[in-house]
Amino acid sequence: MTALAAREAALRILAAVPRQPTLRIPLDDALGTILAEALISPLDLPAWTNSAMDGYAARGADVRGATPEATVRLRVVEQIPAGHFPTRTLQPGDCARIFTGAPLPAGADTVIRQEDTDLGAESVEIRSDRDVGVNIRQAGEDIRRGETVLPAGTELGAAELGVLASLAVAHPLVFRRPRVGILGGGDEIVDVDQPEEILSGRKVASSNTHTLSALVRLAGGEPLNFGLARDTRASVREHLARAPECDLLVTSAGISVGEHDHLRDAIEEMGGRLDFWKLRMRPGAPVGFGQVIGVPWVGLPGNPVSAMVTFELFVRPAIRAMAGHRLPFRRTVPVQAAEQIVLKPKLQHFLRAVVTGTPAGPAARLTGPQGSGILTSMVRANALLVIPEGQHDTPAGSAVTALRLDDPVHVAEPGF
C-alpha cells in the first residue's frame, strides 16, 4: 500500500466519518455542542422599554435646564420596582420612582439617576439635566422578534447559552457529542493504578490513554476507555469487539509491522477494512484508517508525541466534523524561522515549536530535540511547524508555515 501525504489522509478520514444524530439536551449540558437548528427569536428582547438604572422616569421636556442652582421639582405619581409594570401615564410635571430593569411608564423618555435628586418620595428635586433622553433600554434593541439570533452550526459557548436562556430555550437541539473509544496496547504498558510497576522501571505508564482522553474532550467528544490490549491477537480482537459501543475508535500502538503488532491482522480477521496504514510524514508515519465492525477507526502510533501530533492532524478534525462543526481544521499561518532547521528524511515534517511575536512579525523556534518520545516538548509547544516534503534545509529567517495549537480560528480544509 502506497504511503499517503498527510493532507490526503486527513481529507479521506473527514469524508468517511458520519455526522452525529441530533438530540435535545438540558441547556446546562449543552456547553461546547453545536446547534443543529437556527434559533429564531419568538419575542423582542428586551420585551419592553426599561430603565438602565435606579432613578426617576420623567419627561425630558420637564427637566431640561435643571442645575444645582436652578432645580426642578416633579410630582412622584408611582413607584415601579423591577418585575412590576407601570399603571400611570406621565403628565407634564409628573415622574415615577423607577428601578433598574423596570418597564418605563408611558410618556417618559428619560431616567434621571437618583444621585442627581434628593430622593423624594412624594415629590423629587431634580438637580441636573445631564440624563435627558438617556438611561433607557429600548424594546428589541438586543434582539428583534423573528430575527435569526444563532444560525445552525453555532458552537454553544457561555454567551450563547445565555441567549438561549433569555429566549426560554431549555432544551436546545444539538448534534450529539461523538463517543470516541480509546484503546492502547502493549505488554510493556500499564495504567497509573499500578504505580509500583511504573516507578520501579519494570513497566511504562500508559500516558497515551490519558492524553488522548483529554484531547477527545477538548475536541468536543466523549472518551470511552477501552483499556489496554496485550500483545496477542486474541487480546486485540477481544478489545476491538467493543467498537460498536463508540462512534469512532482510536487506537495507539500496534499499527506497525513488528511481530508483536497484531492490530491490522486482527481488524482484517474481524471483517474490518484498512483504507491506509502509512503516511509520508514525521512524526507519525504509521497511521492507519479503516473500519472495525462498521465503526470508523484511526490507528495512531504508540510514541507519545507521534500520538499527539497525529491526533491533532487527523482525529481532532474528524471529531469536530462528527460533532457538527463546519470548519474542522485549525488554520495555518506564516511565520519566520528563528533558527536554521536541517532535516534528513525526505518526508513532510511537523516540528514542535514556540511561536512568539517580534517587531518583524511572529517567529518560531523549535522546542529542542524532536524525538517522538519527548512528551515535554508538547508541553512547551504552541505550534507545529509544517516543513514540506523534501525541504532539507530551512535557513534562519525563512518563511515557514505554522499550525498554531492555541488558535481558535478554524477552516474547512487542512492547510498542511
C-alpha positions, -999 to +999 in steps of 0.1 A: +000+000+000+014+034-010+021+058+017-002+089+016+005+125+022-009+139+054-033+162+037-048+134+016-051+112+047-069+140+066-094+145+038-101+108+034-109+105+071-131+135+071-151+122+041-157+089+058-168+098+093-205+104+099-220+135+114-238+126+146-276+125+151-293+154+168-310+154+202-324+178+227-303+181+259-307+203+290-293+238+285-266+235+311-253+203+295-250+220+260-218+239+265-194+231+236-220+214+215-231+225+180-266+239+174-285+218+149-312+243+140-313+281+137-326+299+167-354+323+156-365+347+183-401+345+193-400+379+210-383+413+212-355+415+237-358+435+259-395+427+257-403+462+269-385+496+271-370+497+306-348+516+329-310+512+328-305+524+363-322+534+396-337+568+395-368+587+383-386+582+350-396+616+336-404+637+306-372+653+292-391+685+285-399+688+322-363+686+334-343+702+306-322+731+321-321+717+356-289+726+375-279+725+412-286+763+413-319+760+393-335+728+403-368+713+390-394+697+413-417+670+399-446+650+414-439+613+421-470+596+409-460+560+414-431+536+422-421+509+397-398+482+411-382+456+387-408+429+380-437+453+382-455+473+354-465+509+355-501+519+359-499+556+351-492+577+321-469+606+329-484+641+325-465+673+325-448+677+358-451+640+367-424+614+373-422+579+386-396+564+410-381+535+390-355+508+394-331+491+371-349+468+347-384+481+354-406+490+324-408+527+315-442+543+321-460+558+291-450+594+285-415+590+299-384+594+277-358+599+304-345+583+335-327+607+359-302+589+380-310+591+417-276+607+425-289+639+408-320+641+431-330+645+467-346+610+466-380+625+474-410+601+478-440+623+470-421+650+451-385+650+440-359+677+433-340+672+400-306+689+402-292+681+367-304+676+332-274+655+320-296+624+317-323+639+294-331+612+268-308+586+282-306+556+307-332+538+287-331+503+271-354+503+241-376+473+235-359+450+209-326+468+210-308+435+215-330+410+196-360+416+174-389+391+171-384+369+140-346+375+139-322+346+134-302+350+166-280+319+163-276+301+130-274+264+128-238+253+132-231+277+161-209+263+188-226+270+221-203+289+245-213+307+277-228+337+259-248+316+235-262+296+265-273+329+280-290+339+248-308+306+246-319+310+282-332+345+276-354+331+248-367+303+271-349+275+253-345+249+280-335+220+257-317+231+226-314+208+196-277+199+191-256+173+175-247+145+198-211+145+211-192+117+193-183+088+216-147+080+210-133+047+221-096+048+231-076+015+230-040+012+240-018-018+239+015-035+246+028-059+273+051-032+285+023-008+293+003-005+325-021+022+337-014+046+366-033+023+390+000+003+391+024+030+403+049+004+417+054-011+383+060+023+367+082+038+394+104+007+396+110+009+359+096-025+352+067-011+331+058+020+312+029+042+321+000+044+296+003+082+291-014+080+258-047+068+273-050+099+295-035+123+269-059+111+242-089+111+266-082+148+273-077+156+237-110+140+228-128+161+254-111+192+242-122+184+206-159+180+217-161+142+220-168+118+249-139+095+255-145+058+263-115+040+278-113+005+262-083-004+283-050-020+272-048-049+249-019-074+254+005-083+226-016-112+214-040-113+185-067-128+208-064-099+232-065-073+204-096-090+189-113-091+223-108-053+228-117-044+192-150-062+197-161-033+218-161-010+187-199-008+184-200+010+218-185+041+202-189+063+171-151+065+164-124+041+176-089+054+182-060+030+189-025+038+198+004+015+190+003-019+173-001-004+138+034-011+126+048-043+110+066-058+140+059-094+150+041-082+181+019-057+162-013-076+157-038-047+151-040-048+113-043-086+111-070-086+139-090-059+121-089-079+088-098-112+106-129-095+121-141-084+086-128-049+090-113-027+064-079-009+061-080+021+038-044+031+045-018+025+072+012+045+064+019+082+057+048+103+043+053+123+074+073+126+106+065+121+134+037+096+129+043+077+097+025+046+109-011+059+109-040+037+099-076+043+089-105+020+081-135+004+098-139-021+126-174-038+128-187-009+108-172+018+131-146+042+117-112+035+131-080+056+133-048+039+143-022+062+159+015+055+166+024+045+201+051+071+207+035+099+228+045+128+206+035+110+175+002+101+190-005+138+199+006+152+166-014+127+145-044+132+168-042+170+161-040+165+123-064+136+118-086+128+148-094+162+161-109+174+128-128+142+125-144+146+159-152+182+152-169+173+119-188+145+136-200+169+163-214+193+137-186+218+131-184+231+095-148+242+100-130+213+114-093+222+108-071+247+126-058+273+101-021+275+093-003+309+094+030+322+080+059+327+105+096+333+103+121+306+113+141+320+142+169+294+136+182+271+109+163+238+106+181+209+089+162+176+082+173+144+066+144+122+058+125+131+026+092+134+045+068+161+055+077+172+090+056+186+118+080+201+143+072+212+178+079+249+181+072+280+201+059+310+182+064+344+197+058+379+185+087+401+173+090+436+158+093+418+124+063+396+130+057+361+145+089+340+148+092+303+155+119+284+174+119+247+180+112+234+214+145+215+213+152+178+204+124+165+183+124+128+193+089+113+192+092+102+229+099+136+243+064+144+256+075+175+274+082+191+240+044+192+235+040+209+269+063+237+257+050+239+221+023+263+210+026+254+173+036+227+148+059+239+120+050+223+087+081+216+066+073+204+031+084+170+019+120+171+005+129+205+021+161+195+039+174+230+048+153+258+061+177+288+068+171+312+097+148+340+086+129+318+061+091+320+058+076+288+072+040+276+078+028+271+114-002+254+127-009+272+160-022+248+186-038+277+205-055+293+176-093+294+179-098+302+142-107+271+121-111+265+083-128+240+061-097+223+046-063+214+060-035+239+055-008+213+056 
